[in-house]
Amino acid sequence: MKNNDEIEIDLLKLFKALWRRALVIILVAVVFASAVFAYTLFFISPAYDATASIYVNNSSFSFGSTSFSISASELNASNSLVNTYIYILKSRTTLEDVIAKGNLPYTFEQLSKMITTKTVTGTAAFDITVRSSSPTEAEFIANIIAQILPDRIAEIVDGSSVRIVDYAIVPAHRAAPSYTKNTIIGFLIGAVLAAAIVIIRFLIDEQNDVVIHSADELRTLYPDIKVLAMIPDMRLSEKKGYYYSSYYGSEKKGGK
């Protein structure tokens, strides 16, 4: 038998429940933001980016003893050549040459992960960016690549022409991590989790009709009825004393 029960949610009551606990939600969000900021500050090493710019051109290529002239429009050379040169840059042989020349303490796989490339839209140029925890190392590796790449490309592509537009310089500011971005993310995560707990509690209470958690909630639900007294929750302690608990706190009395 198919169950067609539906749960109706009063959005106004849900909003009021969230509003009543807005301070708690904000406090939880601040705690998460502070924790993420502290983790980023003390446990994540800063990274620096150094970028060299390369211009590529191929006005002709040869096949045997015959030379042909090509244009960018005929072979869409701007994109194809850039992609070809980036492929050559990231090849194992090229990066192993970079490691050998710079006497770098990295394997091919490690160095490959440190390098990113970006094509310059509408041009036959691209940027080579090296990320490292040391700003001077990032600049050093980027410039070694810029020095090696033209000769490496010339060995493979006949008639190639590669020019260095800009050599890399030592970065003055870190590229990552972003303290502001991470702190905001931590704040949002904390706020979402706290709000989710409030919403789940609200839905459970709605499903079980009405559950009163405090005198304030009672006044909200029944504004025309005055609260004359509160009956404390008496729980027997391990030492046979009693806890008189209420919304405003708890006090232990009695005992033998």
Secondary structure, DSSP 8 states (H G I E B T S, - for coil): ----------HHHHHHHHHHTHHHHHHHHHHHHHHHHHHHHHHS--BEEEEEEEEEE-SEEEETTEEEE--HHHHTHHHHHHHHHHHHHTSHHHHHHHHHHHT-S--HHHHHHHEEEEE-TTSSEEEEEEEESSHHHHHHHHHHHHHHHHHHHHHHSTT-EEEEEE-----SS--B--HHHHHHHHHHHHHHHHHHHHHHHHHHHHHTS----SHHHHHHH-TTS-------EEEE-TTS-EEEEETTEEEEE---
